[in-house]
Amino acid sequence: MNNSVSSDVSLSCLQPEPKRLPAGGSKRSLYILTIIISCLLLFSGHLLVMRNFPALPENRANLIKAEIEKIISVKESPSGLNAEKPNLRINFSATLNSGEHQGNKVIGYQSIDFNNPANSTAQVKAGDRVLLYEPHKSGESLTNLSNYVFVEYDRSGKLLLLLGIFCAAILLFGKVKGFNTLLSLILTILMILLVFIPGIIAGYNIYLMTLLVCLYATLSSYLLVIGYNAKAYAAVSGCLAGVIAAGFLAVICNYWLKISGITGDEAITLGNLPLPHKLDLQALVFSMVLIGALGAVMDVAMDISSALAQVKAQAPNLTLPELYKIGIEIGQDLISTLSNTLIMAYIGTALLTILVLSASGMPWNFFFNREHFAVEVINGIIGTFAILLTIPLTSFISACFYGQKTNKKHRR
């Protein structure tokens, strides 16, 4: 009987193993499928929200790109409030680089009024690319060449150059993962511009739209950059759990602090837009909080999931409680830096408002109770709470994922 058993074993060893598909091929297929599904969701979502998109009033200014050829004259006049800086009127000649009269040379002027900060831009000089207001209507002949008015500098070319340097740096240091990072970032930005913002204007539920955007950004980023593995699944689960918890906190804080959403001139403008429905400004605060905190939450979820995956690879006998404890210790090191990042970012955006309120002699009691200040505090605190909640959630989920692998191996 022993001879028969040994012969069976030897025969089984001699039998060829069944062929398996190469891992690279399946990964490539999933990668392409992820891109296709992401693009389909983007396209179908855009078509869906544009069905109910309202007809908006046209606001087309005749803005023409031009390049300053020569400064003709500079005229000074008393500024009134600041005698050291007189108001200026700079007359110049320029060549039009766009519009019906492209290539023609025209005369224009720039007004610098130091009494009005909106009209106190830097003085133009020869070679500057600018935007000019064209007084002529479409189809009219170019009869008067001296009515062109400086509106703003044309910064599009320089901004595109900075964007190109940014993309090149990510590709240089990140290589394939850098490319995937850029791809996921582009998909997320397109989702916000083509689906989220039109959906808000079209009247869709802002709370639901915000959660869907966070879900789309999280899945597309992790699956494209990391792939379909336990590390990505743990990071996705922990990140979404942290975002949802932050969403509940945002709703509670909005109700508790009686936030109406009127945080500045932009909110007042949105509230007065001639739309068929009234925008929910309170829900927009919810969106600001979640989208603002999403990046930091994704960062901490990925850091913990990736770190625990490396720890598990080096020490495969670690148990679930031990992995969870290591994840918490890693998270404690991340709290200070990520919290500072969030708080400093929100202070930076509110810095001008703080300066205005401080310089105007406004009582600090009134300053602290202003809704704009309260919303900035909510953004910073809830963003930090989202990080704090994501750390134990991601640690536990990662420990469960990696612990299951160990259990299966021991059973075998």
Long-range contacts (C-beta under 8 A, 24 or more apart in sequence): 27-227, 27-228, 30-227, 30-228, 31-224, 31-227, 34-220, 34-223, 34-224, 35-183, 35-224, 38-187, 38-216, 38-220, 38-224, 39-187, 41-216, 42-187, 42-190, 42-191, 42-194, 42-195, 45-191, 45-194, 45-195, 45-199, 46-194, 46-195, 46-198, 49-195, 49-198, 49-199, 49-202, 49-204, 50-198, 50-202, 51-202, 52-202, 52-203, 52-204, 53-198, 53-201, 53-202, 54-201, 54-202, 54-203, 54-275, 54-276, 56-201, 57-274, 61-133, 61-151, 62-99, 62-133, 62-134, 62-135, 62-136, 62-137, 63-131, 63-132, 63-133, 63-134, 63-151, 64-96, 64-97, 64-98, 64-99, 64-101, 64-131, 64-132, 64-133, 64-134, 64-148, 65-96, 65-97, 65-98, 65-99, 65-129, 65-130, 65-131, 65-132, 65-154, 66-94, 66-95, 66-96, 66-97, 66-106, 66-108, 66-129, 66-130, 66-131, 66-132, 66-148, 66-154, 67-94, 67-95, 67-97, 67-127, 67-128, 67-129, 67-130, 68-92, 68-93, 68-94, 68-124, 68-125, 68-126, 68-127, 68-128, 68-129, 68-130, 69-93, 69-94, 69-95, 69-105, 69-126, 70-126, 71-124, 71-125, 71-126, 72-107, 79-113, 79-114, 79-115, 80-115, 81-114, 81-115, 82-114, 82-115, 85-114, 86-114, 87-111, 87-112, 87-113, 87-114, 87-115, 88-112, 88-123, 90-123, 90-124, 90-150, 92-124, 94-130, 94-132, 94-148, 96-132, 97-129, 99-134, 100-138, 100-139, 101-134, 101-136, 101-142, 104-142, 104-145, 105-145, 106-132, 106-142, 106-145, 106-146, 106-148, 107-145, 107-146, 107-148, 108-132, 108-146, 108-147, 108-148, 108-149, 108-150, 109-148, 109-149, 109-150, 110-149, 110-150, 111-149, 111-150, 121-152, 121-153, 122-153, 124-150, 128-153, 129-153, 129-154, 129-157, 130-154, 177-225, 180-224, 180-225, 181-221, 181-225, 183-224, 184-217, 184-220, 184-221, 184-224, 184-225, 185-221, 187-216, 187-220, 188-213, 188-216, 188-217, 188-220, 188-221, 191-216, 191-217, 192-291, 200-279, 200-284, 201-275, 201-279, 203-275, 203-276, 203-277, 205-283, 206-280, 206-283, 206-284, 206-286, 206-287, 207-247, 207-283, 207-286, 209-287, 210-247, 210-283, 210-286, 210-287, 210-290, 210-291, 211-243, 211-244, 211-247, 211-290, 213-291, 214-240, 214-243, 214-290, 214-291, 214-294, 215-240, 217-294, 217-298, 218-243, 218-294, 218-298, 221-298, 222-298, 222-302, 226-302, 230-309, 230-401, 230-402, 230-405, 231-305, 231-306, 231-309, 231-398, 232-305, 233-401, 234-301, 234-305, 234-308, 234-394, 234-397, 234-398, 234-401, 234-402, 235-298, 235-301, 235-302, 235-304, 235-305, 235-306, 235-394, 235-398, 236-301, 237-393, 237-394, 237-397, 238-301, 238-304, 238-305, 238-390, 238-393, 238-394, 238-395, 238-397, 238-398, 239-297, 239-298, 239-301, 239-302, 239-390, 239-394, 241-389, 241-390, 241-393, 241-394, 241-397, 242-297, 242-300, 242-301, 242-386, 242-387, 242-389, 242-390, 242-393, 242-394, 243-290, 243-293, 243-294, 243-297, 243-386, 245-385, 245-386, 245-389, 245-393, 246-289, 246-290, 246-293, 246-297, 246-382, 246-383, 246-385, 246-386, 246-389, 247-286, 247-289, 247-290, 249-382, 249-385, 249-386, 250-285, 250-286, 250-289, 250-290, 250-378, 250-382, 251-286, 253-378, 253-381, 253-382, 254-282, 254-285, 254-286, 254-378, 257-374, 257-378, 259-285, 259-371, 259-374, 259-375, 259-378, 260-371, 261-285, 262-371, 263-371, 263-372, 263-375, 264-353, 264-372, 285-375, 285-378, 288-375, 288-379, 289-378, 289-379, 289-382, 289-383, 292-342, 292-345, 292-346, 292-379, 292-383, 293-342, 293-379, 293-382, 293-383, 293-386, 293-387, 296-338, 296-341, 296-342, 296-383, 296-386, 296-387, 297-386, 297-387, 297-390, 299-338, 300-331, 300-334, 300-338, 300-387, 300-390, 300-391, 300-394, 301-390, 301-394, 303-330, 303-334, 304-330, 304-331, 304-334, 304-391, 304-394, 304-395, 304-398, 305-394, 305-398, 308-395, 308-398, 308-399, 308-402, 309-398, 309-402, 312-402, 312-405, 312-406, 316-406, 316-409, 317-406, 318-406, 319-403, 319-406, 320-399, 320-400, 320-403, 321-399, 323-395, 323-398, 323-399, 323-402, 323-403, 324-395, 324-396, 324-399, 326-395, 327-391, 327-392, 327-394, 327-395, 327-396, 327-398, 327-399, 328-391, 328-392, 328-395, 330-395, 331-391, 331-392, 331-394, 331-395, 332-391, 334-387, 334-391, 335-387, 335-388, 335-391, 338-384, 338-387, 339-384, 339-387, 342-379, 342-380, 342-383, 342-384, 342-387, 343-380, 343-384, 346-376, 346-379, 346-380, 346-383, 347-376, 347-380, 349-376, 350-376
